[in-house]
Amino acid sequence: MTKIVILDGYTTNPGDLSWDGLLALGELTVYERTPHDKVIERIGDADIVYTNKTPITRATLDACPSIKMVSVLATGYNIVDYVACKEKGIPVTNIPTYGTAAVGQFAIALLLEICHHIGHHSKAVAQGRWETNPDWCFWDYPLIELDGKTMGIIGFGRIGQATGKIAKTLGMKVLANDSFKSETGKLIADEYVDLDTLLKESDIIALHCPLFPETEGIINKANIAKMKDGVIILNNSRGQLVVEKDLADALNSGKVYAAGVDVVSSEPIKSDNPLLKAKNCIITPHISWAPKESRSRLMDIAVENLKQFLAGTPINIVNK
């Protein structure tokens, strides 16, 4: 019987979903979390290894020769030494496209919170400030109407387009920047533009690009200087797209009015991250992907990846 191990199942399925789909395909062992020094021991002689954020290194592969497939319970797969896997003939699979709607929705949620500070004002009401206010209403932050504003989206693939669709329904103009100008993207964006034009003309800039050498640190001091004064920056893609000290400095100076980020350069966040003390910065703990609906799709694709592998027709291979 195929032996399957899941090294860190808790974030994917904290108990509101079922592992039955994988259980039907072999002998399944699920660990909620696995410390790095326990990875080899827990894999043991398993044939199939599922991981979300637990590293699978070359040393792990050398110590666990029974591994036949590594499956990442996420879209990004840099947690696995996929080159070493390829050398050993081990396919690495990932989970593409499961969270498109959720991540696009979350980008707009960050933006709306910046525009209205709903959480803050709800707390203020609960604290009695409305009851005792001399006027019939109050607000503690500028309130921003999005209709007529320009959103620039760096990376206009599926998630960028999902964000762009919502932005359009809010009355915004959408500028797209991407090396590939897709036909579906052309139907959503008002215009594809170069990066400098996007930086110059956008009121809001949303990051939805992959992390590549050319995009790492794309939000930096030099590029921020090209932006409008009072720009809003959103990042729920990859934390390394932002030079965090440069963004913090721009927030504190007022050059950037506000930022909403769901990702940071090192996760979980470290106490010395400069964004923690920056003005007008909303930080959430990498949860754009996590609605139950999107996690359920993730689980379905994870099961299908194994079904197809066992049938000899593997899919979603990232290290061909």
Helices and strands as residue ranges (DSSP letters): E 3-6, H 20-23, E 27-30, G 36-38, H 39-43, E 48-51, H 58-63, E 69-72, H 82-87, E 92-93, H 100-116, H 118-126, E 150-154, H 158-169, E 173-177, H 183-188, E 191-192, H 195-201, E 204-207, H 221-225, E 231-235, G 239-241, H 244-253, E 256-261, G 274-277, E 281-283, H 292-310
